[in-house]
Amino acid sequence: MVERTADFVTQPAFVADSTLGRLAKWLRLAGFDTRYDPLPPDWRRLREYVVVENRKVLTRTRRVMERFVAIQGLLIRFDAPIEQVRQVMNYFNISRNDLRPLSRCSRCNRRLQTVDRTYFQNAVPDFVRQRHTRFLMCGQCGRIYWPGTHSTRMTNLFERWFE
């Protein structure tokens, strides 16, 4: 369940095992703190994320989920990423208002920071730098984001999650 306070929303944090790489990416693009564990699913390792970082386990591996009966976790039943996301949104009672699109790096999960377009002269094509004024950058991997046509497509996809 998403907890609300006066000034901000505390979103659930997730750990997705190696069976759910695309789901992890989409949750990050929607603004959710989502670790991706690329190693073969192991309940002992995933338990560390739960205990130390207070994360909810997302897995498609039944034997892993059986170990997490006492904590919140979710056995993902679907193959298609849109259905996987819908299952997460429904199970954890997440609404459209809880999304924070383009606030996390889709690659490494770090929060994005606003940067001036002069900061990275050669990192994006000239026409992009001329057309856009708002740029975000990942402080860990250096990936740069801007609100182009892809963000409109993502917003439309996010809307379909709640249909």
TAWO-V935577 format. One record per backbone hydrogen bond with DSSP energy under -1.0 kcal/mol. NH is the residue of the N-H (numbers start at 1). CO is the residue of the C=O. Records with the same first field share a line. If there is no record, write none. Layout:
NH=CO + CO
This chain:
3=10
5=8
10=3
14=33
15=56
16=35
17=58
20=17
24=20
25=21
26=22
27=23
28=24
29=25
30=26
31=28
32=27
35=14
37=16
46=42
47=43
48=44
49=45
50=46
51=47
52=48
53=49
55=49
56=13
58=15
59=74
65=61
66=62
67=64
68=65
74=57
76=59
84=80
85=81
86=82
87=83
88=84
89=85
90=86
91=87
92=88
93=90
94=89
98=95
99=96
100=30
102=29
105=110
109=105
112=103
113=137
115=135
119=116
123=120
129=125
130=126
131=127
132=128
136=145
137=113
138=143
142=138
145=136
148=146
153=149
154=150
155=151
156=152
157=153
158=154
159=155
160=156
161=157
162=159
163=160
